[in-house]
């Protein structure tokens, strides 16, 4: 076994141990949060970001965000986004960014008018700073991440290093969840999203990260496991993340993780040569069988309630009125705001106030697309078009970044059910803009 593989196994065990420690002593997660900040700054400055260390630290911070938030390890709500922006800003100080990233500077610029408008339109009783930061920090994090990543050259091996950086804090999370609810049947009594199986935190956000974990460890299994031991460990973790994600009873994150895996398999299949295609076809069949096995086991552990959840039924088997858990009401209210304020929108953070006054519903948005329309108006449409079109164009021109479409789909699906409450969709979107290449073979001369 190679030295790098041994180090990976040690890190896997260490982070699983961290998850158990945080379950026993949650206050230690604050130390963990400070350590990520301190080590990240040191690592990037010491290395001068020669090998994109900023991306490694940002990926690590993204995966650690939920673990920190559910154990009180953050000092501000948007700590994960601030870490990502800080690490990437430091990286740009040392290694710059592409001049062609102008399109994402424009995206950030288009956010400004509605930001200024909100300082005038928000009610005096509203915490203006909190309302603005909650809604604008995600798009700003995305813009900075995209500027850093736009056409940045990266070896495929380094991309796998980023995937490994993602994977380690995820092990903390899944270990914590295991000890938080060791007996699933005791806490699953209905078909609503379950806070007990989600570590006491928001099931929608936890399922989002667990769905990402399915994809991350599937990539580790397919592309970064050179021996049987790693294949067994990474394959087992794919199944375990799928199981823990399913029993949150929050569907969006699981659908997203499955879509990412299917896209990767499709790209690998169509880019493979004639000899490799049968092997990938075999992997697709095995993945399908493994999915059936995990689903069956999860269904048994939840006494069949999981089947009813995904059939949109309540515990008694009756069809639920809403297909989107009530999100369609939020979407309708935000579209109405856009129709009434099509130029600049209602201002950043104002949509929640208006929805409460008009409908009595005191909830923040779950859909970033309709939020952009409601709060930014026509400029929001232009910003969304930039985000939607640019990664697809780059992939059409250069298809070496085989993970690009999976990253893009994660962003697109996540912002439709969980908005941008987490740093994950912002940073992972940016990874679809990287220019990935295979390392050229060494040239030997006499």
N, C-alpha and C positions, 0 to 999 in steps of 0.2 A: 504493500500500500504506500502511495506517495506521501510525502511530508504534508502537502497541502490538504490531502484527504484526512489525515490523522488530526490535523488542526481543526478541520471542519467538524469532525466527530466530537472533539473536545468542546468546541464552541456550542454545538447542539446540546450536549449534556449540561454545560454551564448555564445556558439560557433556560433550559427546562428547570434547573435548580433555582434560578432567579424567580421563576413563576411561582414555585412553591414557597420561597422566602417571602415574596410579596403577599401571598395569601395569609401567611402567619403573621407578618409584620408589615402591614400596608404603608406605614409611615416611611419605610425604607425606600419606597418608590420615589420620594422626593430627592433622595441621594442619587438614585438612578437618573432622574431627570437632569440634575445638575451635572452629573458625570458625562452625560451625552453632550451637553452644551460645552463643558470644559474640554473634553477630549476632542470633540469635533473641531473646535477652534484651533487647538494645538496641532492636530493631525494635518489640517489644511495648510496652516502657516508653515509648519516644519517641512512639509513636502513641497511647498509652493505650488500645490495642485498640478504637479507635473503629469500625473496619471489620473486626473479627474477624481481625486479623493473627495471633492465636494459632493459628487454624485453618490458615492458610497455612504457618506454621512447623512445626506438628505434622505436616501432610501431607508437607512436605519431609523431615522427620526420619524418617518412616515409610518413605519410598522409599529413603532413603540408608542405612538400617540394614544391609541385606545387604552393600552395597558396603563399608561400614566394617568389618563383621565379617570378611569374607573377606580383607581386606588388613591386618588388625590395627589398624584405626583407632579401635577402641573401648577404653575404659579399664576397663570392667566388662561382663559378659555381657549385662546388661539395659539397656545404654546407650540404645538406641532408645526403650524404654518410659519410662525416666527423663526423656528429653528431651520426650516427648509430655506426660507428667504435669506437668513443670515449666512448659512453655509454656502449657498450658491453665489451670494454677493461676494463673499470672501474668495470663492473660486474665480469669479470674474476679475477681481483685482489682480490676481496672479496670471491668469491665462486668457483674459479678455472674452469677447463674444463676437459672433459673426455680424459684420456690418449689414448683411442681408436680412437681419432680424427686424428690420424696420416695421414690418407688418404687425409685429407684436408690441412695438412701441406705440403704434397707432391704436391697437386694442386698448392699451392702458390709457391713452389720451382720451378715447371715447368714453371712458368711465367718469371723467372729471366733471362734465356739465351737470349730470344728475347728482353727483356728490356735492357740488356747490348748492344745487337746488334744495337738497335735503336739509341743509343747515338753516334754511328759511321756513320750510314747510312742516318739519317735525314739531309735534306739540311740545309746549313748555314742560309738561309733566313727564315727558319721555327722556330717558338717559340717552342724549344724542350721540355721544361718543360710543356707547355700547351698541346702539342700534346700527350705526354706520359700520363699525368694525365687524360686527357679526355678519353683515351682508357683503361687505366689500373685500374682506381679507382673503376670501377664496379666489375671486378673480385676479386680485393683485398678485397672490402667490403663484397663480397659473401664469400670469404675464411674465414675471421674473424668471420662473422656471423655464418657460418657453424661450425667452431671450438667451438664457444660458445654453440650452440644448440645441437651438436651431442650427442644423447642419454641422454640429460639432462632431468631429471624427473620433471614433471609438472602436477599439478592437472587439471582436466578438467575445474574446476571453474576458475582457473587462466588463462587458455586458453581463456575462455570467457571474462576475464578481458582484455586480449590483444586485442581481437576483439573490445571491447568497446573503448580502447585507439586508435585503428585505426579509429573508427567511428567519433570521435569528430572533428578533423581538417577537415574531409571531409564535415562536415556541414558548416564550414567557406567557403570552396570552392564553394559548390553548391549555397549558399546564394549570394556570390559575383557574380557568373555567372548569377543568376536571375536578379540582379539589373544592371549588365553590359549590358544585352540584354533582356529587358522586352518584346519587341515585335519581335518575331522571323520572322514573314513574311516580315519585312522591310529589313532584312539582308541576307536572303536566296534567292539567285538568280541563283545559279548553283548547280552542283552536286560534286564540288570539296570540300575537307576538308575546314571547315569554321572557320576562325580565330575570327570572331565577336561572334559566339555562344560559343567560347572557351575562352572568356575573353581576347582576344588579344594575347594569348599564343599559342604554338604549339598544334594544334588539336589532333595530334597523342598521345602526352603525356597526355593531358587533358582527352582524351577518355580512355586512359589506367587506370587512377586513378578513373574515373567515373565508368568504368567497375568493378574495384575492389570494389567501393562503393556499386554496385548492390549486390555483394556477401556478403560484410560485413553486410549490413542491412538485407539481407535475413537470415544470420546466427542469427542476433539479433532477428528477427521475429520468427524463428523456434525454437531456443534453449535458448533464453535469454529474453523472454517476458512472464511473468507469469500472466498477467492480460490483460483485454480488452483494456485499454488505451495504454499500451505499444505495443500491437499487431497492433492497428490502426496507431500509430505514425510510428513504424518501417516498417509496410507494406506500408504505404503511401510514406515513404522515398525510399523504393525499387523502386516503380513506378516512383517517381520523378527523381531518379538517372538514371533510364533506359531512361526516356524521354530526360533529358539533355545530356546523352551520345549519343543517336541516332542523335540529331540535331547538333552534332559536325561534322557529315558526315565523321567521321573517324571510320572505321569498326573494326580494329584489337582489340581495347580495349573492344568493345561490344561483339564480338565473344568470347573473353576470359572470360568476366564476366558470360556469359550464360553457357559456358562450365564448369566453376567452380560450378555454381548452379546445373547443371545437374548431375555432378559427386557426389556432396554432397547428392542429392536426391537418386541417385542410391545406394550409400553406406548405407544411412539410411534405405532404403527399404530392402536391402538384409541382413542387420544386425538386422532388427526388428523381433520381435516375431510374431506369427500368428495373434494375436489380434490387433497389431499395423499396420500391412501391409495395411489394408484397409484405415486407416486414412492417411497414407503417399501417397497412390494412389490418394486419394481425393485431397491432397495438390498439387500433380503433375497436376491434371486436372485443379484446380483453377489457378495454376501458368501459365498454357498454355493459359487459357482464359484471364488472366491479361496481358500476353504478347501481345495477339491479340489486346486488348483494347489500350495499350500504343502505339503499332505500328500504329494503325488506327488514333489515336489522333495526333501522330507525323507526319504522312503522310498528314493529313488535314492541320496542321499548316505550313507545308513546300510546300503546293500546289502540292503534289504528287512527288516532286523532291527526297524525301527520297527513294521512291520505285525505282526510276531510278538509284540512287546511288548504292543501294545494288544489282541491276541488272547489274551493271557495264556499265551504259549508261550515255551520256551527257544530258544536259538540253533539247536537241531536240529529245532525244530518240535513238540516234545513239550509236551502240556498240563501246566501247573504245578499242583501240588496246592492252593496257596493263591491265592485271588482277591484278597486284600488284602495281599500281601507279608508275611504272618505277623502282621499287626495283630490278627487275630481272636483270637489267643492272649492278647494283652494285654487285649483287651476282655473276654474270658471271665474272666480273673483279677480284673479290677476289678469286674465284676458280682457275682462270688462274694464279694468283700470287702463290697460293699453289702448283700447278703443276710445276711451274718453280723454286720454292724454298721449296721443301718438307721437309727438315730437320729442320731448325730453323725458316722458314718463312722469311718475309721481315723486321721484326722488328716492335715493337709497334709504332703505329702512322704513319708508312710509307705507308700504303695502300692508304691513301687519296692522298698523293703526287704522287704516281705511277699512280693512276687512272686519276688524272688531266693531267699528262703528256702523257698518252697513249690514253685517250678518250676525254679529254677536260672537263670532268664532275668534278666539284669542290664540291663534297658532301661527308659528313662523312657516315660511314656505318649505315645501318638500321638492320643488321642481325648479332647477336653476334656469331653465329655458324660459318658462313663463315669468319667473322673477325678473330676468333681464328685460323682457318685454315691458312688464309693468313699471319697473323702476327706471329704465333707461330709454324707453321708447324706441324710436327709429335707430338711434345710435346703438341700442342693444341688439337690433337685428343685424346691423353691420358687424358688430363685434362677434356675434354668433356665427355669421358667415365666414369670418376669418378663422375661427376655431374649427368649424366643420370642414372647410375646404382644404386648408393648408396641409394637414398631415396626409390626406388622401392624394394630393398632388405629389408630395415628396415620395410617397410609396410607389406611385405609378412611375415616377422617373427612376427610382433606385430601390429595388426590392430586397436588398441584402439584410435589412433590419427585419428579420422574420417575426419578431415579437411586436412590431409596430402596430399592426391592426388590432392585436389583442389589447395593447395598451389603450388604443383609441376607443375601442368598444367599452373597456372598463370605464373610461371617463364618460362616454355618451350615455351608457345605461345608468351609471351611478347618479349622475346629476338629475336624472329623471325621477328618482325615488328617494334620494337622500340629499339633494341639492349639493352644496359644497361645505357641509359642516366639518368635514375632515380635510386634511391636507392631501390625502391620497389621490383623489381625482385630479387635482391641480398638477401635482408632480408627475404622476404616471402619464397624464396626457403629454407632458413635455418630452417624455422618453420616446414617444412615437416620432419625434422630430430629429433624433440622432442619426448620424450617418455612420452606419456600422460596416466594418470591413473585416475580412479574414486577414490575419497576419501573413505577410508575404514570406515564402520560404527563404532561408538564409542563402546568400550567394557566396560560394567558396572559390577563392582564387589562389593560384600558386604564389 
